[in-house]
């Protein structure tokens, strides 16, 4: 089946974004529809990739960043533009979305993947934030979710708006947090839907993993 968020539009980050290549095909494709990047190495330089300076400025000797370092990295990069910097909690769930080895940290490959996703989400947000207020309303968030390929019930959309809105408005940081969780939970579900039927049986531990870790 075609999974929500894995079809067209911003759900699969298929557009050309700053710092990323157009997606290819083959075994190195990541969930979400775009390809991987060269592995982290000590001799990788800023001449090879513009994102390298942002990452190495805060990464530890292990070549990874934790949530606090990621927050600093993204703030210094200016990717949030005129919007408020990302909160520490949003940075935590960004790492959880791509933390496939459960280290609680993000390597350079994952950072590149996140950068592509953030650019796509930012472009989407700016499209619906037509008055440049830095926030969107609940019906605009519903529109953005639909653009990403998700088909959610009105009840689910209402619950999402209540979770991520402040006085009826959704700020960019909360919008990104919403996008991260939608993608991560969809990916979690998709990996367990072996028959691709949109239906899975979850044991209690699986349920906790999907809802608590992310």
C-alpha atoms as one frame of an Amber mdcrd trajectory, in Angstrom:
protein
   0.000   0.000   0.000   1.061   3.636  -0.379   1.821   4.835   3.112   0.846
   8.323   4.307   3.852  10.568   4.163   5.617   8.252   1.734   3.827   9.343
  -1.389   4.097  12.635  -3.250   4.586  16.146  -1.988   6.589  17.034   1.083
   6.075  13.670   2.746   8.929  12.086   0.844  11.122  15.192   0.497  11.303
  14.637  -3.252  12.051  18.255  -4.159  15.542  19.638  -4.644  16.561  21.171
  -1.327  19.698  23.036  -0.266  22.490  20.638   0.648  20.888  17.497  -0.773
  20.988  15.492  -3.965  18.009  14.309  -5.892  16.845  10.883  -4.697  17.980
   7.781  -6.487  16.873   4.216  -6.341  18.389   1.147  -4.768  19.258  -0.330
  -1.379  20.548   2.897   0.146  17.216   4.678   0.066  16.124   5.851   3.503
  12.515   5.797   4.740  10.956   8.948   3.360  12.216   8.542  -0.173  15.653
  10.112  -0.407  19.076   8.569  -0.692  21.901   8.305   1.805  25.084  10.334
   1.993  28.795   9.466   2.249  29.839   7.958   5.554  31.416  10.123   8.241
  35.215  10.235   7.952  38.023  12.214   9.564  39.248  13.609   6.263  35.857
  14.938   5.168  36.150  18.701   4.618  33.892  21.698   4.199  34.929  21.772
   0.557  33.108  18.459   0.129  29.914  19.509   1.839  28.532  22.843   3.072
  26.903  21.166   6.072  30.209  19.849   7.365  31.187  23.072   9.161  27.875
  23.273  11.022  28.181  19.686  12.170  31.852  19.483  13.108  31.696  22.750
  15.055  29.686  20.992  17.769  30.230  17.238  17.224  32.257  15.292  19.760
  35.237  13.079  19.049  32.868  10.233  18.229  31.557  12.247  15.280  28.035
  12.495  16.715  25.845  15.130  18.358  23.365  14.840  21.205  20.198  16.917
  21.530  21.903  19.946  23.086  24.644  19.912  20.459  22.084  19.519  17.684
  20.160  22.505  19.037  23.341  24.587  18.977  24.228  23.332  15.499  20.832
  24.156  14.003  20.768  27.568  15.684  24.194  28.444  14.298  23.214  27.226
  10.834  20.263  29.631  10.739  17.988  27.009   9.197  15.030  28.265  11.245
  15.360  31.639   9.515  13.220  34.315  11.159  11.389  31.690  13.206  12.346
  30.934  16.801  15.211  28.450  17.330  14.256  24.832  17.880  13.544  23.818
  21.453  15.575  21.111  23.176  12.559  18.784  23.191  12.119  19.145  19.427
  15.817  18.370  18.965  15.404  15.244  21.093  12.624  13.890  18.910  14.551
  14.830  15.759  17.349  12.556  16.945  14.882   9.823  17.930  13.380   9.902
  14.422  16.727   8.939  12.859  18.430   7.138  15.752  18.446   3.660  14.200
  21.158   2.337  16.521  19.520   3.800  19.667  22.588   5.741  20.834  20.647
   8.906  21.601  22.934  10.762  19.208  23.059  11.716  15.539  25.935  11.133
  13.122  26.740  13.178  10.041  24.697  10.957   7.691  21.642  11.406   9.890
  22.296  15.144  10.141  22.273  15.406   6.359  19.030  13.473   6.261  17.511
  15.746   8.894  18.689  18.861   7.036  16.846  17.752   3.900  13.681  17.067
   5.889  13.842  20.402   7.724  14.220  22.312   4.473  11.178  20.550   3.037
   9.099  21.184   6.151  10.210  24.816   6.254   9.223  25.319   2.617   5.844
  23.776   3.339   5.342  25.955   6.420   6.248  29.136   4.521   3.774  28.183
   1.800   0.868  28.040   4.227   2.100  30.940   6.414   1.123  33.452   3.760
   0.888  36.435   6.138   4.395  35.667   7.461   3.148  35.748  11.026   5.412
  32.866  12.005   2.389  30.755  12.917  -0.346  28.809  11.165  -3.925  28.125
  12.204  -5.505  24.734  12.720  -7.080  24.536   9.266  -3.714  25.435   7.710
  -1.999  22.670   9.675  -4.631  20.249   8.389  -3.861  21.452   4.876  -0.122
  20.956   5.392  -0.629  17.431   6.736  -2.717  16.585   3.687  -0.009  17.968
   1.378   2.457  15.576   3.001   0.243  12.673   1.985  -1.360  11.822   5.323
  -5.059  10.971   5.361  -6.173  11.404   8.952  -9.604  11.403  10.496 -11.091
  14.706  11.735 -10.778  13.392  15.293  -7.063  12.704  14.858  -6.479  16.107
  13.276  -8.289  17.774  16.173  -6.119  15.897  18.672  -2.953  16.934  16.813
  -3.999  20.587  16.741  -4.748  20.541  20.466  -1.344  18.988  21.161   0.749
  21.392  19.080  -1.144  24.692  19.146  -0.812  27.619  21.527  -3.957  29.739
  21.737  -5.125  28.286  18.447  -1.853  28.991  16.608   0.956  26.593  15.679
   4.515  27.950  15.748   7.258  26.658  13.445   9.020  24.716  16.208   5.805
  22.905  17.130   5.004  22.354  13.466   8.353  20.625  12.959   7.814  18.544
  16.105   4.473  17.443  14.683   6.060  16.536  11.331   8.815  14.564  13.054
   6.375  12.498  15.085   4.077  11.844  12.143   6.954  10.588  10.053   8.586
   8.588  12.859   5.360   6.884  13.944   4.441   6.142  10.334   7.870   4.597
   9.818   7.495   2.595  13.052   4.116   1.275  11.881   5.302   0.638   8.335
   8.192  -1.574   9.461   5.752  -3.790  11.310   3.141  -3.958   8.571   4.844
  -6.828   6.755   1.920  -7.407   4.407   1.562  -3.688   3.621  -2.146  -3.760
   4.460  -2.322  -0.836   6.867  -2.965  -3.122   9.821  -0.603  -4.547  12.457
  -0.764  -6.442  15.739   1.275  -4.696  18.438   2.393  -6.120  21.719   2.560
  -3.781  24.709   6.333  -3.340  24.461   6.069  -2.381  20.779   3.383   0.164
  21.615   5.555   1.754  24.306   8.554   1.823  21.997   6.627   3.611  19.310
   4.969   6.202  21.530   7.505   6.774  24.302  10.872   6.715  22.540   9.830
   9.120  19.786
